[in-house]
């Protein structure tokens, strides 16, 4: 496989492990117990906590695809309910609880082996310019295999996400345009999930669609054009290349081994992930762009 396809394949395997903390009831309960009632408080606080008690501006910039107004409803209010340190502790406990339940039928030796392999990749990522990945990489590594597994998956997924933002900026699109564009690639089917999950109003969505239409990426009725698909494929290719370094340093044999170890674990986590999740991450059998 090419380095691009390797990068994308591994993303499809470690992303579910990270995402479990947003969807598994055991993980959600730890955020509630920490004082973060409501799904989005837990989401914004848990992803932003490695940055410290930052305001809405840095979170909007780092998360990119979320409407500023949606971010501002959660941040900085979340820090009055739970400090970043308390959120990080709740996040770690929630991740452990989620993976303990979801991977209960997997031999613990296999979980430990996967954790060590994925950790080696996470320690090899390039961090300059990757703000969320670097903030997570600065945190102490957990001692237990499930904790290490989740922490490694988080560093890798945030590093890929940071690179994806860079690719979108290079393509000259803003946050709302990126979500509208991504939705159009699947015939608009994602809009019902993506628009409310990212907080854009109908007016903002329609204005972004008009700008993409003016660039030749969408038709007048909002469908992706051939030029739009080609341009987005280049965004995905850049994203893949920016995330490929860790796997290149890990080496072909260890990367293949890591994929073999992760595949059954990711399959277990899919039992709790909604098929129409707004990441958007799709089950392995479904063909879709990587992000």
Beta strands, then each sheet from edge to edge (+ up, - down):
end
